[in-house]
Amino acid sequence: MNFTQMKIGTRVAVLGAAMSVALLTVGGTAMWALKADEAQFEACAHKAQQFESAIDLARSAQVTFKIQIQEWKNTLLRGGDEAAFDKHSKAFVKEGEASAAKLQELKAVMSGLGLPTSDIDEAQAALGELRTKYLDALTHYDRADADKSARAVDKLVKGMDRPPTKKIDGIVENVLASAKTMQAQSLDMAKARMHAALWSMFGVIGLALGAGAAAAWFILRSITEPLQQAVAAATEVASGNLRVAIGADGSDEVSQLRNAMGKMNDSLLQVVTQVREAADMVSHASSEIASGNMDLSARTEAQASNLQETVATIGQLSTGVQHSADHAAEAQELATLASEVAERGGAVVNDVVQTMNDINTSSRKISEIIGVIDGIAFQTNILALNAAVEAARAGEQGRGFAVVASEVRALAQRSANAAREIKSLINASVECVDRGGNLVGEAGNTISEAVQAVRRVREVISEITVAAREQASGISQVSQAIGAIDNTMQQNAALVEQAAAAASSLQQQAQALQGSVSFFRT
């Protein structure tokens, strides 16, 4: 049978089917053996049940006979009472009939078991004879003299119960012995049948295992041999031989695998050829790239050196501009302080002007008050003059009053003179205060103009400071930008060096690739 035209799954299915048939065969054999054992077990169980029934009947007959004998004794012992005599005598007859009936049932069971029943017949005959003799002896029983009569009747039947007792006891022993023998025979028969069933199952299992092993060997061989051939071909390819033949005839999965490996080998051959050509081209190109990168690296390093000098110059310029910005900031602070001082001076001058105005106002009020005092002195002088005139008219009586009026007039004149002097002084002071107020006003205006000028100077210096700071910031940004350019140039130089190293490494790898590809024999 050509397994190469059969799918591996189909082969495995065939193997599974064969194993299933073997399992079914083993299972059928086991079922047949179990069925046979079940029938034998049922037969043994039925026979054991019959023996149990026989044993129960034999023992029941034995017990019933003993009860019958006990009723006979009760009849003799209690026979003086007519009711008791009738009761126990009837019970004696009844128990005898029960014993006979049980022996008859036992006989039927023993016959069904195929065992001899002659001993049962003898026991039945002995029981019948016992009953007849006991009943005959009982006719001699006299209830008037029960004790004496009982002893006499008992002597008549003395020893008659021993033969039936031995017969019934022998029946019980025979039944028990037969049951034991039957049990041993059934056990031996069951063991023999079990051994036969086991050997039958072992034989069937052996045949099934042999058939399954043979089928498995053929199927596995049909799978492993093509796989070994495929492994050998793959080993040849791994050793570099791409000209090995890998294809196979057949339509199973292994044949499909080998055909696919053959196509893969052909494709690998084409790829290796193309890789070899590409490796040659990469090696040449990487050599040129490495040379160009070396030149570019040298030029980049020169540019980086020039740029570093530019960075140093701009750093110095940035330092000078920063110093100018710092000086401008200091000038701005000084201008701010001067402005604040000028503003405080202007405020003080304003306060002085206000004070001079207040003094002028107060002087004018004092001048007015002095004018009032002068008027009062003038009026007082007139009054004193009038008083002197009136005193002169009064003559001698008005002389004292005239003296007082003269003194008052003199005081009024001195007050008027003093008021005029104070007024002239106050007027002179007012004129001085007016001139001082004018001068202070002019000084306030001058200080205000100076404050405005200082403010303007402060604003100009602030603008200069802002411009200097902006210039410093701009130069700092330019310095940072040039520093960034310098870093970029350095990074570019490093990248160029890395590119040169990468190109050199690429050239080495291309050469290594050429060496690796040369491993394959195309």
JOPERA-V824770 format. One record per helix or strand of 3 or more residues. SS is the DSSP state (A for helix, B for strand). FROM is the first residue (numbers start at 1). TO is the last residue. If there is no record, write none. Layout:
BEGIN
[[SS,FROM,TO] [SS,FROM,TO]]
END
This chain:
BEGIN
[[A,3,5] [A,8,78] [A,82,113] [A,118,138] [A,146,156] [A,161,238] [A,253,517]]
END
